[in-house]
Amino acid sequence: QATTDKALTFSATAYDLGDADSPYGSVHPRYKRDVAERLARGGLGVVYKQAVEWTGPVGASASVVDGALTVHFDGCGAGLEMNAVNSTVFQPSWSGSRVFEVCASDECDPTSVDPTLWTEVDATLLGDCAVSLDAATARSVRFAWRAFPCNHLGC
């Protein structure tokens, strides 16, 4: 019998587990233990209701302050970190030097790699759970939106 109750479901992200040399392709990392640990924490938090950090940062709100877009996050744990992207894999229309991109159009395709729609922007940490983006006119924001944003645990 199928269920429609999704209250006890969860997932784990693996965008930061890039493995350019994987014989299975870069989106299939060999680092299964990292994924297993993230899924185990999700189970402890969602199913067993234990007080564990398991989601990582999740965008909560955004506002324009002093000509910059400020994005606030929930689930920051000990705070956000801004690490340099270290991808060694070339990807069209992305320099890899900035992980945040913004779109100023009302009709942004979130999957597009069109550089006329999405623009890389500088980001500055604001306290533990917020970043300021040089993008006051942004309508949409995305983070590390590439098939291979970084090498293993590098973002």
Salt bridges, closest charged atoms under 4 A:
ASP16 OD1 - ARG38 NH1 2.84
ASP19 OD2 - ARG30 NE 2.77
ASP34 OD2 - HIS152 NE2 2.81
GLU37 OE2 - ARG33 NE 3.21
GLU101 OE1 - ARG142 NE 2.98
GLU101 OE2 - ARG146 NH2 3.11
ASP106 OD1 - ARG139 NE 2.75
ASP122 OD1 - ARG98 NE 2.73
